[in-house]
Amino acid sequence: MSHDPELSPRRAARAEAERLATAALSLPPAAAEPVPPIPAAERPATDTAALATRRRLREATAATAAPTTASIPVLRRRRLVAVGGAVTLVAALAIAIGAATSGSPGGAAADTDAPPVAAVVAGPPTVPDEGLPVVQQAAVAATSTPCDDPAFTSALAAGDDAGAIAAAGGGGAFRAAVASGIAPCVSLSDPNREWMVVNKQRAYDPVDYRPGDLVMPDSVRALEESALRAPAAGALTQLVRAASDAGAGEIGYLSAFRSYSTQQSTYAGRVAVGGVEAADRESARAGYSEHQSGLAVDIVPCNGSCATLDDVAASPQGAWVRDHAWEYGFITRYVEGSEGISGYEPEAWHLRYIGPELARAYHEGGYATLEEFFGLPGAPSY
């Protein structure tokens, strides 16, 4: 192929100008995509018409390009492609929105299972003029507890058990507060309180505790010299009188307060007769007996003479006591079916004084043991 003398000087000048323009733009190497020259083999020397056509095309391109560099047309093409793609996307979305709102070409409604295109491309919801709503949180009131009541704490400090129960709202409210644990100022271990609980897992503190207000009940037959705490002694007098007035017969008692040392002897005698296992079902060890509190009494039925403890359950006196003892502040402490909780066989004769308000709540709640009444664990063994 022969050399083209007419085009060589012009080609060289243009190439140099393009090189200088490209260098001035300082484009990254990847952005510069030079247009490859037409191979010499494809340019016949004798085809002057073709050469003239190609020259006019290059001159027209050079006249419209600014600046005259090989990289600019490439960048322009890329921008045009991007703009065209964006226009196409917008057009497609517009068509889809129109289809979703106006139905299918055949007049059928759009597929209701597919989410509306408008919902996909829509922006956030309009904020009202008054602003977004503010979430309101109700204040949580603190749990009310008797221990925050000055009247309650004052009665406790004064040793006024009845006053404390009244300040708590009565026997039911007092029981509920203690059983739920919201009255930590109330101790069920204080032997001076009418609500104290002693069992095989709860000993006295001190172990040889002795109450200081022991008195003999008035007008009640006592088979031995055995006293009660003053509130319990007065309540027993009322109970015995009421039973007699109701025609149930006379009620006497065999034993009330027993000291730590007396209980040691009582328990040892039971062990000598039937062994430790049998004694533990019938009698408490010293330091664990309700009789040591001065709030427990063993009654017997009397009709001229008095019968034994075992005769109480089947007697008219026993029946009356089961129905009415709570009215005077007493409960039957160990009943049938509660051995697994109380730890003792049924004792229809063993009455425990807890005060009239608590006894009412005990009776109305259908409780069988003090452990259940105050939410304490059972104590079937030591």
C-alpha positions as CSV (number, residue, x, y, z in Angstrom):
1,M,0.0,0.0,0.0
2,S,1.4,3.4,-1.0
3,H,1.8,6.3,1.4
4,D,-0.8,9.1,1.3
5,P,1.2,12.3,0.9
6,E,-1.8,14.6,0.9
7,L,-3.1,13.6,4.3
8,S,0.1,12.8,6.2
9,P,1.1,16.4,7.4
10,R,-2.5,17.2,8.4
11,R,-2.8,13.9,10.3
12,A,0.4,14.5,12.1
13,A,-0.7,18.1,13.2
14,R,-4.1,16.9,14.4
15,A,-2.6,14.0,16.4
16,E,-0.2,16.4,18.1
17,A,-3.0,18.8,19.0
18,E,-5.1,15.9,20.4
19,R,-2.1,14.8,22.5
20,L,-1.6,18.2,24.0
21,A,-5.4,18.6,24.7
22,T,-5.5,15.2,26.3
23,A,-2.5,16.0,28.6
24,A,-4.1,19.3,29.6
25,L,-7.3,17.6,30.7
26,S,-5.3,15.3,33.0
27,L,-8.0,12.5,32.7
28,P,-7.3,9.1,34.3
29,P,-5.9,6.6,31.9
30,A,-9.0,4.5,32.1
31,A,-11.2,7.4,30.9
32,A,-9.1,8.0,27.7
33,E,-10.3,5.7,25.0
34,P,-8.5,6.9,21.8
35,V,-10.3,6.1,18.5
36,P,-8.1,3.6,16.7
37,P,-6.8,4.8,13.3
38,I,-8.1,3.3,10.2
39,P,-5.7,0.6,9.2
40,A,-3.7,1.5,6.1
41,A,-4.8,-1.7,4.5
42,E,-8.4,-0.4,4.4
43,R,-7.4,2.9,2.7
44,P,-6.9,2.4,-1.0
45,A,-4.6,5.1,-2.4
46,T,-6.6,5.4,-5.6
47,D,-10.0,5.9,-3.9
48,T,-9.9,9.6,-3.6
49,A,-13.7,9.9,-3.2
50,A,-13.6,7.7,-0.1
51,L,-10.6,9.7,1.3
52,A,-12.5,12.9,0.7
53,T,-15.6,11.6,2.5
54,R,-13.6,10.5,5.5
55,R,-11.8,13.9,5.7
56,R,-15.1,15.8,5.6
57,L,-16.5,13.6,8.4
58,R,-13.5,14.2,10.6
59,E,-13.6,18.0,9.9
60,A,-17.3,18.1,10.8
61,T,-16.6,16.2,14.0
62,A,-13.7,18.4,14.9
63,A,-15.9,21.6,14.4
64,T,-18.6,20.4,16.8
65,A,-16.3,19.0,19.5
66,A,-15.1,21.1,22.4
67,P,-12.3,20.6,23.3
68,T,-10.9,18.6,20.4
69,T,-9.7,15.5,22.3
70,A,-10.4,11.9,21.7
71,S,-11.6,11.3,25.3
72,I,-14.4,13.9,25.2
73,P,-16.7,12.1,22.7
74,V,-16.4,8.9,24.8
75,L,-17.4,10.7,28.0
76,R,-20.3,12.4,26.2
77,R,-21.5,9.0,24.9
78,R,-21.4,7.6,28.4
79,R,-23.5,10.6,29.7
80,L,-26.0,10.2,27.0
81,V,-26.4,6.5,27.7
82,A,-26.9,7.2,31.4
83,V,-29.5,10.0,30.7
84,G,-31.3,7.7,28.3
85,G,-31.4,4.9,30.9
86,A,-32.9,7.3,33.5
87,V,-35.5,8.5,31.1
88,T,-36.4,5.0,30.2
89,L,-36.8,4.0,33.9
90,V,-39.0,7.0,34.6
91,A,-41.1,6.2,31.6
92,A,-41.5,2.6,32.8
93,L,-42.5,3.6,36.3
94,A,-45.1,6.1,34.9
95,I,-46.6,3.4,32.7
96,A,-46.7,1.0,35.7
97,I,-48.4,3.5,37.9
98,G,-51.0,4.3,35.2
99,A,-51.7,0.6,34.9
100,A,-52.1,0.1,38.6
101,T,-54.5,3.0,39.0
102,S,-56.6,2.5,35.8
103,G,-56.7,-1.3,35.6
104,S,-55.5,-3.7,32.9
105,P,-55.9,-3.0,29.2
106,G,-58.8,-5.4,29.1
107,G,-60.8,-3.4,31.7
108,A,-60.1,-5.9,34.6
109,A,-58.9,-4.5,37.9
110,A,-55.2,-4.8,38.7
111,D,-53.9,-7.7,40.7
112,T,-54.9,-6.9,44.3
113,D,-52.3,-9.4,45.6
114,A,-49.4,-7.3,44.3
115,P,-48.4,-4.1,46.2
116,P,-49.3,-0.9,44.4
117,V,-46.4,0.6,42.6
118,A,-47.4,4.0,43.9
119,A,-46.9,2.7,47.4
120,V,-43.4,1.6,46.5
121,V,-42.3,4.9,45.0
122,A,-44.2,7.2,47.3
123,G,-42.3,9.3,49.8
124,P,-42.9,9.4,53.6
125,P,-46.3,10.4,54.9
126,T,-47.1,14.1,55.2
127,V,-46.4,15.4,58.7
128,P,-49.4,17.3,60.1
129,D,-49.1,20.9,60.9
130,E,-49.3,20.2,64.6
131,G,-46.4,17.8,64.3
132,L,-46.2,14.1,65.1
133,P,-48.3,12.7,68.0
134,V,-46.5,12.3,71.3
135,V,-46.9,8.9,73.0
136,Q,-48.4,9.4,76.5
137,Q,-47.2,7.1,79.2
138,A,-49.3,6.7,82.3
139,A,-47.4,7.0,85.6
140,V,-47.2,3.8,87.6
141,A,-48.1,4.3,91.2
142,A,-45.9,2.9,93.8
143,T,-47.2,-0.2,95.6
144,S,-49.0,0.8,98.8
145,T,-47.6,-0.9,101.9
146,P,-48.7,-0.6,105.5
147,C,-45.1,0.0,106.5
148,D,-45.4,3.5,105.0
149,D,-48.4,4.3,107.1
150,P,-47.4,6.2,110.3
151,A,-50.5,4.9,112.1
152,F,-49.5,1.3,111.3
153,T,-45.9,1.7,112.4
154,S,-46.9,3.6,115.5
155,A,-49.2,0.8,116.6
156,L,-46.4,-1.8,115.9
157,A,-43.9,0.2,118.0
158,A,-46.5,0.4,120.8
159,G,-47.1,-3.3,120.8
160,D,-50.7,-2.8,119.8
161,D,-51.4,-5.7,117.5
162,A,-55.2,-5.0,117.2
163,G,-54.4,-1.3,116.3
164,A,-51.8,-2.3,113.7
165,I,-54.3,-4.7,112.0
166,A,-57.0,-2.0,112.0
167,A,-54.6,0.5,110.5
168,A,-53.7,-2.0,107.7
169,G,-57.4,-2.2,106.8
170,G,-58.5,-5.3,108.7
171,G,-57.4,-8.9,109.0
172,G,-57.8,-9.7,105.3
173,A,-55.7,-6.7,104.2
174,F,-53.1,-7.4,106.8
175,R,-52.8,-11.0,105.8
176,A,-52.5,-10.1,102.1
177,A,-49.8,-7.6,102.8
178,V,-47.7,-10.0,104.8
179,A,-48.2,-13.0,102.6
180,S,-47.3,-11.0,99.5
181,G,-44.1,-9.7,101.1
182,I,-45.0,-5.9,100.8
183,A,-45.0,-5.5,104.6
184,P,-41.4,-6.3,105.6
185,C,-41.8,-4.4,108.9
186,V,-44.1,-7.2,110.1
187,S,-42.2,-10.2,111.7
188,L,-43.9,-13.5,111.9
189,S,-41.1,-14.7,114.2
190,D,-41.6,-12.2,116.9
191,P,-43.1,-14.3,119.8
192,N,-44.7,-11.2,121.4
193,R,-47.1,-10.8,118.4
194,E,-50.4,-12.5,118.2
195,W,-49.6,-13.4,114.5
196,M,-46.3,-15.2,115.3
197,V,-45.8,-18.6,113.6
198,V,-43.8,-21.3,115.3
199,N,-43.4,-24.8,113.8
200,K,-40.8,-27.5,113.2
201,Q,-38.8,-25.1,111.0
202,R,-39.4,-21.9,113.0
203,A,-38.0,-22.0,116.6
204,Y,-38.3,-19.2,119.2
205,D,-35.7,-16.5,119.4
206,P,-34.6,-16.7,122.2
207,V,-35.2,-20.4,122.3
208,D,-36.4,-20.2,126.0
209,Y,-38.7,-17.3,125.4
210,R,-41.3,-16.6,128.1
211,P,-44.2,-14.1,127.7
212,G,-44.5,-11.5,130.4
213,D,-48.3,-11.0,130.6
214,L,-49.5,-14.5,131.7
215,V,-52.8,-14.6,133.6
216,M,-55.4,-17.3,134.5
217,P,-58.7,-17.1,132.6
218,D,-61.7,-16.0,134.6
219,S,-64.6,-18.4,135.2
220,V,-63.0,-21.3,133.2
221,R,-62.3,-24.7,134.7
222,A,-58.6,-25.4,134.7
223,L,-57.5,-29.0,135.2
224,E,-54.0,-27.7,136.1
225,E,-52.5,-24.4,137.0
226,S,-51.7,-23.1,133.5
227,A,-52.0,-19.5,132.4
228,L,-52.4,-17.7,129.1
229,R,-51.3,-14.3,127.7
230,A,-53.9,-11.7,128.8
231,P,-55.6,-11.2,125.4
232,A,-56.0,-15.0,124.9
233,A,-57.2,-15.5,128.5
234,G,-59.9,-12.9,128.1
235,A,-61.0,-14.4,124.8
236,L,-61.2,-17.9,126.3
237,T,-63.5,-16.7,129.1
238,Q,-65.8,-15.2,126.4
239,L,-65.8,-18.4,124.3
240,V,-66.6,-20.7,127.3
241,R,-69.4,-18.5,128.4
242,A,-70.9,-18.3,124.8
243,A,-70.7,-22.1,124.4
244,S,-72.6,-22.6,127.7
245,D,-75.2,-20.0,126.8
246,A,-75.7,-21.8,123.4
247,G,-76.4,-25.0,125.2
248,A,-73.2,-26.8,124.0
249,G,-72.1,-27.6,127.5
250,E,-69.2,-26.6,129.7
251,I,-65.7,-26.3,128.3
252,G,-62.6,-26.6,130.5
253,Y,-58.9,-26.8,129.6
254,L,-56.1,-29.1,130.5
255,S,-53.0,-27.2,129.5
256,A,-52.1,-23.7,128.3
257,F,-48.6,-22.1,128.7
258,R,-45.7,-24.5,129.0
259,S,-42.2,-23.2,129.5
260,Y,-39.1,-24.4,127.6
261,S,-38.1,-26.7,130.5
262,T,-41.6,-28.1,130.9
263,Q,-41.8,-28.9,127.2
264,Q,-38.5,-30.7,127.5
265,S,-40.0,-33.0,130.0
266,T,-43.3,-33.4,128.1
267,Y,-41.5,-34.4,124.9
268,A,-39.1,-36.7,126.6
269,G,-42.0,-38.6,128.1
270,R,-43.6,-39.1,124.7
271,V,-40.3,-40.4,123.3
272,A,-40.0,-42.8,126.2
273,V,-43.4,-44.3,125.4
274,G,-43.4,-44.4,121.5
275,G,-40.0,-43.4,120.3
276,V,-38.8,-40.2,118.5
277,E,-40.8,-40.7,115.3
278,A,-44.1,-41.1,117.1
279,A,-43.3,-38.3,119.6
280,D,-42.7,-35.9,116.7
281,R,-46.1,-36.5,115.3
282,E,-47.8,-35.8,118.6
283,S,-45.6,-33.4,120.6
284,A,-43.2,-30.5,119.8
285,R,-39.6,-30.4,120.9
286,A,-38.7,-27.7,123.4
287,G,-38.3,-24.4,121.7
288,Y,-40.8,-25.3,118.9
289,S,-44.1,-25.7,120.9
290,E,-47.0,-23.3,120.4
291,H,-47.7,-23.7,124.2
292,Q,-44.5,-21.8,124.9
293,S,-46.1,-18.7,123.3
294,G,-48.9,-18.5,125.9
295,L,-51.4,-18.3,123.0
296,A,-52.4,-22.0,122.8
297,V,-54.7,-24.0,124.9
298,D,-55.9,-27.6,125.0
299,I,-59.6,-27.7,125.8
300,V,-61.7,-30.6,127.2
301,P,-65.5,-31.2,127.3
302,C,-66.9,-31.2,130.8
303,N,-70.3,-32.4,132.1
304,G,-70.0,-32.5,135.8
305,S,-66.5,-34.0,135.4
306,C,-64.2,-33.3,132.4
307,A,-63.4,-35.9,129.7
308,T,-60.1,-36.3,127.9
309,L,-58.5,-34.6,124.9
310,D,-59.5,-37.4,122.7
311,D,-63.2,-36.9,123.5
312,V,-63.3,-33.3,122.2
313,A,-63.9,-34.1,118.5
314,A,-67.1,-36.1,119.0
315,S,-68.5,-33.9,121.7
316,P,-71.1,-31.1,121.4
317,Q,-68.5,-28.7,122.8
318,G,-66.1,-29.7,120.0
319,A,-68.7,-29.2,117.3
320,W,-69.6,-25.8,118.7
321,V,-65.9,-24.8,118.8
322,R,-65.4,-25.8,115.2
323,D,-68.2,-23.5,114.1
324,H,-67.7,-20.5,116.5
325,A,-64.2,-20.4,117.9
326,W,-63.0,-17.9,115.2
327,E,-65.6,-15.4,116.5
328,Y,-63.4,-15.1,119.6
329,G,-60.1,-15.1,117.9
330,F,-59.2,-18.8,118.0
331,I,-58.5,-21.3,115.3
332,T,-58.1,-25.1,115.4
333,R,-54.4,-25.2,114.7
334,Y,-53.9,-28.9,113.6
335,V,-56.7,-30.3,111.5
336,E,-57.2,-33.5,109.5
337,G,-55.5,-33.5,106.1
338,S,-52.8,-30.9,107.1
339,E,-50.2,-33.2,108.5
340,G,-47.9,-32.7,105.4
341,I,-47.8,-28.9,106.2
342,S,-48.2,-28.6,110.0
343,G,-46.2,-31.7,110.8
344,Y,-48.7,-32.9,113.4
345,E,-51.6,-35.3,113.6
346,P,-55.1,-33.8,113.9
347,E,-55.7,-32.2,117.4
348,A,-59.3,-31.1,117.7
349,W,-58.5,-29.8,121.2
350,H,-55.6,-27.6,120.4
351,L,-56.8,-24.0,119.9
352,R,-54.5,-21.1,118.9
353,Y,-55.3,-17.5,119.6
354,I,-54.5,-15.1,116.7
355,G,-57.1,-12.3,117.5
356,P,-60.6,-11.8,116.2
357,E,-59.7,-9.9,113.0
358,L,-57.2,-12.5,111.7
359,A,-59.4,-15.3,112.9
360,R,-62.2,-14.0,110.8
361,A,-60.0,-13.7,107.7
362,Y,-58.7,-17.2,108.4
363,H,-62.2,-18.6,108.6
364,E,-63.6,-16.7,105.6
365,G,-60.6,-17.7,103.5
366,G,-61.1,-21.4,104.3
367,Y,-57.5,-21.9,105.5
368,A,-56.4,-25.0,107.3
369,T,-53.0,-23.9,108.5
370,L,-51.2,-20.8,109.6
371,E,-48.5,-21.6,107.1
372,E,-50.9,-21.4,104.2
373,F,-52.6,-18.3,105.7
374,F,-49.3,-16.3,105.7
375,G,-47.8,-17.9,102.6
376,L,-45.1,-19.8,104.5
377,P,-43.6,-23.1,103.4
378,G,-44.8,-26.2,105.1
379,A,-42.9,-27.7,108.1
380,P,-43.6,-31.4,108.2
381,S,-40.3,-32.2,109.9
382,Y,-37.4,-30.7,111.7
